[in-house]
Amino acid sequence: MFGLQRHKLRARLPPPSAKLVQTAIIDTAIGHVLVRPLLAFAMYPWARERLLIEASDVPSLGVVAAQLLACMLFDDVWFYCTHRVMHEVPWLYRNIHKQHHEFKHTVRCLSFSSMVS
């Protein structure tokens, strides 16, 4: 349908191994808990200067919503660009990004204890 057949979820695949799920959880946690906050911390001085953010300012709900939307859009664009570079540069794909394509499953209804044991 609409040329999306190649993106169909792989329901017939056997479930991923516990080690693969554990690796995916650890990699995701590192990215969300360590890498992204460090990048945000590093970008804060630049963003504060460019976006004229003052710590003493209390923004309105509209400003918060607009800034949240801008941050989400920036994060999506940043993620897309870095993901694209990982595919375009052979060394990055081979040494860093390839593991991303080893996990071909949608993980549903798994308890955390079953993933890490």
C-alpha positions in Angstrom: 0.0 0.0 0.0 1.5 3.4 -1.1 4.9 1.7 -1.5 5.3 1.1 2.2 5.4 -2.7 2.0 9.1 -2.7 2.5 8.6 -0.9 5.9 6.2 -3.5 7.2 6.9 -4.7 10.8 8.5 -8.1 10.8 5.9 -10.0 12.8 7.2 -13.4 11.6 10.7 -13.0 12.9 11.7 -14.9 16.0 11.9 -12.7 19.1 15.3 -11.0 19.6 17.8 -12.5 21.9 17.9 -11.3 25.5 21.5 -10.0 24.8 20.3 -8.0 21.8 17.5 -6.4 23.8 19.8 -5.7 26.7 22.3 -4.0 24.3 19.5 -2.0 22.7 18.3 -0.8 26.2 21.8 0.1 27.3 22.6 2.0 24.1 19.3 3.9 24.2 19.8 4.7 27.9 23.3 6.0 27.2 22.0 8.2 24.4 19.1 9.6 26.3 20.6 9.9 29.8 24.2 10.8 28.9 24.8 12.0 25.3 21.8 14.2 24.8 22.0 16.0 28.1 25.7 16.6 27.6 25.0 18.0 24.1 22.2 20.2 25.6 24.6 21.4 28.3 27.3 22.2 25.8 24.8 24.0 23.5 23.2 26.1 26.4 25.6 29.0 26.2 25.2 29.3 22.5 21.4 29.0 22.7 21.2 31.5 25.6 23.1 34.0 23.6 21.3 33.5 20.3 17.8 33.1 21.7 18.2 35.8 24.3 17.3 33.5 27.2 17.7 35.1 30.7 17.6 32.9 33.8 15.5 35.6 35.6 12.8 35.6 32.9 9.6 33.6 33.6 8.1 32.8 30.2 4.4 32.6 29.5 2.8 29.3 28.6 2.8 30.3 25.0 6.5 31.0 25.0 7.2 27.7 26.8 5.0 25.8 24.2 6.8 27.6 21.3 10.2 26.9 22.7 9.3 23.2 23.4 8.1 22.9 19.8 11.3 24.5 18.6 13.4 22.2 20.7 11.5 19.1 19.5 11.9 20.2 15.8 15.6 20.9 16.4 16.1 17.5 18.0 14.3 15.7 15.2 16.3 17.6 12.5 19.6 17.0 14.5 18.7 13.3 14.8 17.9 12.9 11.1 21.1 14.7 10.0 23.3 12.6 12.3 21.5 9.4 11.3 21.9 10.3 7.7 25.7 11.0 8.1 26.0 7.6 9.8 24.6 6.0 6.6 26.6 8.1 4.2 30.1 7.8 5.8 31.2 4.2 5.4 33.6 4.3 8.4 30.9 5.7 10.7 28.4 3.1 9.5 30.8 0.2 9.8 32.2 1.1 13.3 29.4 2.9 15.0 26.0 2.7 13.4 25.8 -0.9 12.0 24.5 -2.3 15.3 21.4 -0.1 14.9 20.4 -2.3 12.0 21.0 -5.6 13.8 17.8 -5.0 15.8 14.9 -5.6 13.4 12.1 -6.1 15.9 9.4 -4.2 17.5 9.5 -4.9 21.2 6.1 -5.0 22.8 4.9 -6.0 26.3 8.3 -7.1 27.6 9.0 -6.7 31.3 12.3 -5.0 32.2 13.4 -8.0 34.3 13.0 -10.4 31.3 15.2 -8.1 29.2 18.1 -7.8 31.6 18.2 -11.3 33.1 
